[in-house]
Amino acid sequence: MTKQKVRTKAPTVADVARAANVSKAQAARALGGYGAVSEEVQTRVSNAATALGYRPNELARSMNTGRSNTIGVIVGDIENPHFGLALRGMADVTRQAGYQLLLSNSDEKWQAEQDAVRVMLEKQVDGIIVTPCCSEREKNHHLKQVQTEGRALKLFDRAVIGLDVEAICCDFTAVAQQATHQLIVAGHRDVVYITSMTLDSEFRQLSDFGLTPVAQRVDGMMRAFAAAGHPFDPGMVQVNAASDEQIQQIVTRLWQRPQPPTALIASDSVVAMSLLRVLMQRGLRIPEHLSFVMYDNFPWSEIVHPPLTVVAQPVYEMGREAARRLIAEIRGEALGALPVFGAELIERQSIGSPRTLTYQRSSAEGC
């Protein structure tokens, strides 16, 4: 016969109180860190708790103290290394400050983000850092609810129209203009920016993107074309590149145009990797047949052939600052001025002069 494991009951506050020979109320105060107990009682309770292997009930503690020492973080795509690096920065700060992270992935879906906020409020987190999937005022009542319930709130990477909350973001307009200018100087006019941002229809105007990095990047592109005296076609911005299949469809449409692009700009490393895979399958080489620029700077972008020109941003530092400012607000400490985070263009070897499109078109037709 298979022996069943006997589950032993975890020690309770009452068990610790008996072992320490104090009242249950005294033990609860000593273990919970609230109220007043003598140094002698604190020592006896601590020793008894250690001997019994007692683990505090964090939910009960939060009900007594009003604090859970937990911070909620909601990001759009946990598989995106951009958010992974930001989370590392947040975790490094919160751990040192004695807080734990409760992580949720919204998958860039409004309902999932709402549900995540609700769960975190139910779990009594002390504050929330969220990357909002929508900038529209009327779709962010759940974020206002965080403030209504007295919880600290910070936005990361994106802002929300009409919501008076600090947003820890990077300013991309100038560097986007610089990157596009480099492509124009190299001779490119058919430049396409590809983003995973979801729209119900094709891109038409900047307001479609709200208060997002994508809006700044496209604004920078438009400025560069205007400064060079060249028209900007809204079709140069391709949205909804949220999966390998969607990116494959976008590339197919682009290469069905009478004039396929001579340069691509990927909105992040996930989009970039998928694009590079599709381009390789089509026999297109960088920069011989196509120039390529990527937002985000990860080690692999420097060791591929050729090394990619990238727009680097201080994602780790931004994550640290978001967590630092949230904890300061929770503790009622002075926040100080919000730092201005800028991005940097790192030029490598993935930008070349436009070549004849005959090879590109024939390659596309063969796939």
C-alpha positions as CSV (number, residue, x, y, z in Angstrom):
1,M,0.0,0.0,0.0
2,T,1.1,3.5,-0.7
3,K,1.6,5.5,2.4
4,Q,-0.1,8.8,2.5
5,K,1.8,11.7,3.8
6,V,0.4,13.1,7.0
7,R,-0.1,16.8,6.7
8,T,1.0,18.6,9.8
9,K,-0.8,21.8,10.7
10,A,1.2,24.9,10.4
11,P,2.0,26.6,13.8
12,T,-0.4,29.5,14.6
13,V,-0.1,32.6,16.7
14,A,-1.7,30.8,19.6
15,D,1.0,28.1,19.3
16,V,3.7,30.8,19.4
17,A,2.0,32.5,22.4
18,R,1.9,29.3,24.4
19,A,5.6,28.5,23.6
20,A,6.6,32.0,24.6
21,N,4.4,32.0,27.6
22,V,2.7,35.3,26.6
23,S,-0.9,36.2,25.7
24,K,-2.1,35.7,22.2
25,A,-2.6,39.5,21.8
26,Q,1.0,40.1,22.8
27,A,2.2,37.4,20.4
28,A,0.1,38.9,17.6
29,R,1.5,42.4,18.1
30,A,5.1,41.1,18.3
31,L,4.7,39.0,15.1
32,G,2.7,41.6,13.2
33,G,5.0,44.6,14.0
34,Y,2.1,46.8,15.2
35,G,1.2,48.0,18.7
36,A,3.7,48.1,21.6
37,V,5.4,45.1,23.3
38,S,8.3,45.0,25.7
39,E,11.8,44.0,24.4
40,E,11.6,40.9,26.5
41,V,8.3,39.8,25.0
42,Q,9.5,40.6,21.5
43,T,12.6,38.4,22.1
44,R,10.6,35.5,23.6
45,V,8.1,35.6,20.8
46,S,10.7,35.8,18.1
47,N,12.6,32.8,19.5
48,A,9.4,30.8,19.8
49,A,8.4,31.6,16.3
50,T,11.8,30.5,15.0
51,A,11.8,27.3,17.0
52,L,8.3,26.4,15.7
53,G,8.9,27.4,12.1
54,Y,6.1,29.9,12.3
55,R,5.3,31.8,9.1
56,P,3.3,35.1,9.5
57,N,-0.1,35.4,7.8
58,E,0.6,38.3,5.5
59,L,-3.1,38.8,4.8
60,A,-3.9,39.1,8.5
61,R,-0.9,41.5,8.9
62,S,-2.1,43.7,6.1
63,M,-5.5,43.9,7.7
64,N,-4.0,45.1,10.9
65,T,-1.4,47.4,9.5
66,G,-3.0,48.6,6.3
67,R,0.1,47.5,4.5
68,S,0.9,44.3,2.6
69,N,4.5,45.2,1.5
70,T,3.4,44.1,-1.9
71,I,3.5,46.0,-5.2
72,G,1.5,45.1,-8.3
73,V,3.0,45.4,-11.7
74,I,0.9,45.0,-14.9
75,V,2.8,45.0,-18.2
76,G,1.6,44.5,-21.8
77,D,3.7,41.5,-22.8
78,I,5.8,39.6,-20.3
79,E,7.6,37.8,-23.2
80,N,8.9,41.0,-24.5
81,P,12.5,41.5,-23.3
82,H,11.8,45.2,-23.0
83,F,9.4,44.6,-20.1
84,G,11.6,41.9,-18.7
85,L,14.5,44.3,-18.3
86,A,12.2,46.9,-16.8
87,L,10.9,44.3,-14.3
88,R,14.4,43.5,-13.3
89,G,14.9,47.1,-12.4
90,M,11.7,47.2,-10.4
91,A,12.5,44.0,-8.6
92,D,16.0,45.1,-7.6
93,V,14.6,48.3,-6.0
94,T,11.5,46.6,-4.3
95,R,13.6,43.8,-2.9
96,Q,16.0,46.1,-1.2
97,A,13.1,48.1,0.2
98,G,11.4,45.0,1.7
99,Y,8.6,44.7,-0.9
100,Q,7.5,41.8,-3.1
101,L,6.2,42.1,-6.6
102,L,2.9,40.7,-7.8
103,L,3.1,40.4,-11.6
104,S,0.3,40.3,-14.2
105,N,0.4,40.3,-18.0
106,S,-2.4,42.2,-19.8
107,D,-1.5,40.9,-23.3
108,E,-2.2,44.5,-24.3
109,K,-5.9,43.8,-23.8
110,W,-8.1,46.4,-22.0
111,Q,-10.3,43.8,-20.2
112,A,-7.4,41.8,-19.0
113,E,-5.8,45.0,-17.6
114,Q,-9.0,45.8,-15.8
115,D,-9.2,42.4,-14.3
116,A,-5.6,42.5,-13.1
117,V,-6.2,45.8,-11.4
118,R,-9.2,44.5,-9.6
119,V,-7.4,41.4,-8.4
120,M,-4.5,43.5,-7.1
121,L,-6.8,45.8,-5.2
122,E,-8.5,42.8,-3.7
123,K,-5.1,41.5,-2.6
124,Q,-4.5,44.8,-0.9
125,V,-1.3,45.7,-2.7
126,D,0.2,49.0,-1.5
127,G,0.7,50.4,-5.0
128,I,0.5,49.5,-8.7
129,I,2.8,50.1,-11.6
130,V,1.0,49.7,-14.9
131,T,1.7,50.0,-18.6
132,P,-1.7,51.1,-19.8
133,C,-2.8,49.4,-23.0
134,C,-5.1,52.4,-23.9
135,S,-4.5,56.2,-23.6
136,E,-8.2,57.1,-23.8
137,R,-9.6,58.8,-20.7
138,E,-13.0,57.0,-20.8
139,K,-11.3,53.6,-20.8
140,N,-9.3,54.1,-17.7
141,H,-11.8,54.2,-14.8
142,H,-10.1,51.2,-13.3
143,L,-6.9,53.2,-12.9
144,K,-8.8,56.1,-11.2
145,Q,-10.2,53.5,-8.9
146,V,-6.6,52.7,-7.7
147,Q,-6.3,56.3,-6.6
148,T,-9.9,56.4,-5.1
149,E,-8.9,53.4,-2.8
150,G,-5.8,55.3,-1.6
151,R,-3.3,53.1,-3.3
152,A,-0.1,54.6,-5.0
153,L,-0.1,54.4,-8.8
154,K,2.6,55.0,-11.4
155,L,2.4,54.6,-15.2
156,F,5.3,53.0,-17.0
157,D,6.2,53.5,-20.7
158,R,2.9,55.2,-21.6
159,A,0.6,57.9,-20.2
160,V,-3.2,58.3,-20.1
161,I,-5.0,61.4,-21.3
162,G,-6.5,63.3,-18.4
163,L,-5.2,61.1,-15.6
164,D,-3.1,63.0,-13.1
165,V,-0.5,60.3,-12.5
166,E,3.3,60.3,-13.0
167,A,4.3,58.4,-16.1
168,I,7.9,57.1,-16.3
169,C,8.5,57.3,-20.0
170,C,11.3,57.8,-22.5
171,D,11.2,60.7,-25.0
172,F,11.6,59.4,-28.5
173,T,10.6,62.2,-30.8
174,A,14.2,63.6,-31.4
175,V,15.9,60.3,-31.7
176,A,13.2,59.0,-34.1
177,Q,13.8,62.1,-36.3
178,Q,17.5,61.4,-36.1
179,A,17.2,57.8,-37.1
180,T,14.8,58.6,-40.0
181,H,17.1,61.4,-41.1
182,Q,20.0,58.9,-41.3
183,L,17.9,56.7,-43.6
184,I,16.9,59.7,-45.8
185,V,20.5,60.8,-46.1
186,A,21.3,57.3,-47.2
187,G,18.8,57.8,-50.0
188,H,15.7,56.1,-48.6
189,R,12.2,57.4,-49.3
190,D,10.2,54.2,-48.8
191,V,10.7,53.7,-45.1
192,V,8.2,51.6,-43.1
193,Y,7.8,51.5,-39.4
194,I,6.2,48.3,-38.1
195,T,4.6,48.2,-34.6
196,S,2.6,45.6,-32.6
197,M,0.3,48.4,-31.4
198,T,-3.3,47.5,-32.1
199,L,-5.7,49.7,-34.1
200,D,-9.1,48.9,-35.5
201,S,-8.1,50.3,-38.9
202,E,-5.0,51.5,-40.7
203,F,-3.0,54.3,-39.3
204,R,-4.2,57.7,-40.4
205,Q,-3.1,60.4,-37.9
206,L,-0.9,60.7,-34.8
207,S,-3.9,60.9,-32.5
208,D,-4.6,57.3,-33.3
209,F,-1.7,56.3,-31.0
210,G,-2.6,58.5,-28.0
211,L,0.1,59.2,-25.4
212,T,2.4,56.4,-26.4
213,P,6.0,55.9,-27.5
214,V,4.7,54.9,-30.9
215,A,3.1,58.3,-31.4
216,Q,6.5,60.0,-30.6
217,R,8.4,57.7,-33.0
218,V,6.0,58.3,-35.8
219,D,6.0,62.0,-35.1
220,G,9.8,62.0,-35.4
221,M,9.6,60.2,-38.7
222,M,7.1,62.8,-40.0
223,R,9.4,65.6,-38.9
224,A,12.3,64.1,-40.6
225,F,10.5,63.7,-43.9
226,A,9.1,67.3,-43.6
227,A,12.5,68.7,-42.9
228,A,13.9,66.9,-46.0
229,G,11.0,68.2,-48.1
230,H,9.6,64.8,-48.8
231,P,5.9,63.7,-48.4
232,F,4.9,61.3,-45.7
233,D,2.5,58.5,-46.6
234,P,0.5,57.1,-43.7
235,G,1.0,53.7,-45.3
236,M,4.6,53.9,-44.1
237,V,3.2,53.0,-40.6
238,Q,2.1,49.4,-40.3
239,V,0.2,48.4,-37.1
240,N,-1.1,45.1,-35.5
241,A,2.2,43.3,-35.9
242,A,1.5,41.3,-32.7
243,S,2.4,37.8,-34.0
244,D,4.6,36.0,-36.5
245,E,1.6,35.3,-38.7
246,Q,0.5,39.0,-38.7
247,I,4.1,40.1,-39.4
248,Q,4.2,37.6,-42.3
249,Q,1.0,39.1,-43.7
250,I,2.3,42.7,-43.3
251,V,5.5,41.8,-45.2
252,T,3.5,40.1,-47.9
253,R,1.4,43.2,-48.4
254,L,4.4,45.5,-48.4
255,W,6.1,43.5,-51.2
256,Q,3.0,43.4,-53.2
257,R,3.2,47.2,-53.6
258,P,4.5,48.7,-56.9
259,Q,7.3,50.2,-54.8
260,P,8.3,47.9,-51.8
261,P,10.1,49.6,-48.9
262,T,13.8,50.0,-49.0
263,A,14.1,50.4,-45.2
264,L,12.2,48.9,-42.2
265,I,12.1,50.2,-38.7
266,A,11.0,47.6,-36.0
267,S,9.2,48.9,-33.0
268,D,10.9,46.5,-30.6
269,S,13.1,43.4,-30.4
270,V,10.2,40.9,-30.7
271,V,8.9,42.5,-33.9
272,A,12.5,42.8,-35.2
273,M,13.3,39.1,-34.7
274,S,10.1,38.0,-36.5
275,L,10.8,40.5,-39.3
276,L,14.4,39.3,-39.7
277,R,13.2,35.7,-39.9
278,V,10.6,36.6,-42.7
279,L,13.2,38.6,-44.6
280,M,15.7,35.7,-44.5
281,Q,13.1,33.3,-45.8
282,R,12.6,35.7,-48.7
283,G,16.3,35.8,-49.5
284,L,16.6,39.5,-48.6
285,R,19.9,40.5,-47.1
286,I,20.7,43.5,-44.9
287,P,21.9,46.0,-45.9
288,E,22.4,44.8,-49.5
289,H,18.7,44.7,-50.3
290,L,17.1,46.4,-47.4
291,S,18.2,48.7,-44.5
292,F,17.0,47.9,-41.0
293,V,16.7,49.8,-37.7
294,M,15.4,48.5,-34.4
295,Y,14.1,50.0,-31.2
296,D,15.7,48.5,-28.1
297,N,19.3,47.4,-27.7
298,F,19.9,43.9,-26.6
299,P,23.2,41.9,-26.9
300,W,22.0,39.8,-29.9
301,S,21.5,42.9,-32.0
302,E,25.2,43.5,-32.0
303,I,26.4,40.0,-32.7
304,V,24.1,39.2,-35.7
305,H,25.4,39.8,-39.2
306,P,25.4,42.6,-39.9
307,P,25.2,44.3,-36.4
308,L,22.0,46.3,-36.3
309,T,21.6,50.0,-35.9
310,V,19.4,50.4,-32.9
311,V,17.6,53.0,-30.7
312,A,18.7,52.3,-27.2
313,Q,16.7,53.4,-24.2
314,P,17.5,53.1,-20.4
315,V,14.8,50.5,-19.7
316,Y,16.4,49.1,-16.6
317,E,16.9,52.6,-15.1
318,M,13.3,53.5,-15.9
319,G,12.1,50.4,-14.1
320,R,14.1,51.3,-11.1
321,E,12.8,54.8,-11.0
322,A,9.2,53.7,-11.4
323,A,9.6,51.4,-8.3
324,R,11.6,54.0,-6.3
325,R,8.9,56.7,-6.9
326,L,6.1,54.3,-6.1
327,I,7.7,53.2,-2.8
328,A,8.4,56.8,-1.9
329,E,4.8,57.7,-2.4
330,I,3.6,54.8,-0.3
331,R,5.9,55.9,2.5
332,G,5.0,59.5,2.2
333,E,8.5,60.5,1.2
334,A,9.6,63.3,-1.1
335,L,9.7,62.1,-4.7
336,G,11.9,64.8,-6.2
337,A,11.8,65.9,-9.8
338,L,10.8,63.3,-12.4
339,P,13.9,62.5,-14.4
340,V,13.9,63.0,-18.2
341,F,14.8,59.7,-19.9
342,G,16.2,60.0,-23.4
343,A,17.0,57.4,-26.1
344,E,20.2,57.1,-28.1
345,L,20.8,56.1,-31.7
346,I,23.6,53.5,-31.9
347,E,24.8,53.3,-35.5
348,R,26.2,50.0,-36.7
349,Q,26.1,48.3,-40.1
350,S,22.4,47.7,-41.1
351,I,21.9,51.0,-43.1
352,G,23.0,51.1,-46.7
353,S,22.0,52.8,-49.9
354,P,18.7,51.7,-51.7
355,R,19.4,49.1,-54.3
356,T,17.3,48.1,-57.3
357,L,14.0,46.4,-56.3
358,T,14.0,43.8,-59.0
359,Y,15.5,41.2,-56.7
360,Q,13.2,42.1,-53.8
361,R,10.1,41.8,-55.9
362,S,11.0,38.5,-57.5
363,S,12.0,37.0,-54.2
364,A,8.7,38.0,-52.7
365,E,6.8,36.4,-55.5
366,G,8.6,33.2,-55.0
367,C,7.6,32.9,-51.3
